[in-house]
Amino acid sequence: MDPFLESSKYIDSDHPEVTRKARELAQGCADAEAVARNCFLFVRDEIRHSWDWRQNPVTCTASETLRYGTGFCYAKSHLLAALLRACGIPAGLCYQRLQVEPGGERTCLHGLNAVLLPGWGWYRMDARGNKEGVDARFQPPEERLAFALNPGEIDLPGIWPEPLEIVTRVLTDCATVEEAFARLPDLDPAHLPSPLLSWARGPQDNMPRA
C-alpha cells in the first residue's frame, strides 16, 4: 500500500496546510470510514468546481487546491487523496472517459478517487461537486458517482497512485479555467498507462447527467 500512502509532487499530503486540515477533519471520528466521509464531504461541498463557478486560478496540487478553494475534478481528486493519506488511509485516483456534452463527439477524462476502507475494500467516490442533476454521495458499499455512463463512455478500470501526466500537463500549462476547459485532457484507453491496481465494480445507482 506504500504508493497509496506516500506524499508526492501533486498529492502533497505532507504539506502543512493539508496536514492541518486532515487533522481537523479526523477529529472525533471513530474509524477510517468516518474520516473518509468527512474528507469526501469537505472536498465535494467546500471546494468549488472550477468550471461550475468559472473560478480561477487553475489548480493542480492538493495544497493549492485547498489554499484557493477551487479545482477541476482532477485537482479535487488530488486534494481528497492527500487528505486521506495524511490520515493514514490508502487512497488513489480513478478516471472515466466521458462526453464533454451528452451525445457530443468531444470526450475527456473525468477524475475521481478510490479509498481502501476496512470491511469494504477499495471503494470509488466522486467529489467533483454536486449541482442540478448530479448527486454524488459517500455511502459504502454502494457507489454513488457523479455521472451515469452514456453509450460510448467508459470506466477506466484502474487505481493509480499518481495523476496521469496528460492531466497534470493541462492543469499546469493553462492560465485560466476557460483555457483548461478548451483543453480538457483526453486519452485513448489503448494508450493508457498501466494502473498499479484494478478495482472491482460494486453496486451502482448513479444519477443521470445534467
Secondary structure as GFF3:
##gff-version 3
##sequence-region A 1 210
A	DSSP	three_ten_helix	2	4	.	.	.	ID=ss1
A	DSSP	alpha_helix	16	26	.	.	.	ID=ss2
A	DSSP	alpha_helix	32	46	.	.	.	ID=ss3
A	DSSP	beta_strand	48	49	.	.	.	ID=ss4
A	DSSP	alpha_helix	50	53	.	.	.	ID=ss5
A	DSSP	alpha_helix	62	68	.	.	.	ID=ss6
A	DSSP	beta_strand	70	71	.	.	.	ID=ss7
A	DSSP	alpha_helix	73	86	.	.	.	ID=ss8
A	DSSP	beta_strand	91	99	.	.	.	ID=ss9
A	DSSP	beta_strand	107	117	.	.	.	ID=ss10
A	DSSP	beta_strand	121	125	.	.	.	ID=ss11
A	DSSP	beta_strand	137	139	.	.	.	ID=ss12
A	DSSP	beta_strand	142	144	.	.	.	ID=ss13
A	DSSP	beta_strand	154	160	.	.	.	ID=ss14
A	DSSP	alpha_helix	165	173	.	.	.	ID=ss15
A	DSSP	alpha_helix	177	182	.	.	.	ID=ss16
A	DSSP	three_ten_helix	189	191	.	.	.	ID=ss17
###
